[in-house]
Amino acid sequence: MAKKKTSKAWVHRHINDPYVKMAQQKGYRARAAYKLLEIIDSEKLLHPGDIVVDLGAAPGSWSQVARERLVGPNGVINGRIIALDLLEMEAIEGVEFIQGDFREEKILRQLESTLNGQKVDLVISDMAPNLSGVAAADSARIEHVCDLALEFATEHLQPNGALIVKTFHGSGFSQIVKRYKEHFLRVVERKPQASRDRSAETFLVARNLKP
């Protein structure tokens, strides 16, 4: 019974969530679009001509935002967006999509092949592992996902490029921040207004690779 009440409460909150309503009106596939919008506006990121890699892209709202920012007056994308996810994603015009597990070497090689030697201006990662509720196990999974995004970014970003990654406050968080600071000159935490107050999620914005 308690689970049913919790489920009903979630549905009620979701239906009445202003960001859900705005996303529906705007045509975004998820309210998460507003998290990215707030971050890129505050950090002045994502400009025409950029090459963007969207990790954990499905259902595609972050790729939609990236496309909006890269489309010129002629309706053509000025730049590139490469999206990757384990799940299927409905096509977005101008977005190159790779379906597969980012943790697998084969998929990572496919992504690198698609880039064809081009350096990336912005890596965005809304990836989140399946959480078990066991703190130690979940902490390890979150760190692993963040480390994968960091490893990819350090190898493929332009020197002045940026990485936006979702993580969670809790055990292991300070270690994640420390590792990011070892590789980037500037690392800041962002908790967008569209991120629910009770959620432990936070976003790291890492900029300018250390030489």
Order of alpha helices (4+ residues) and beta strands (2+ residues): alpha-alpha-alpha-beta-alpha-beta-beta-alpha-beta-alpha-beta-alpha-beta-beta
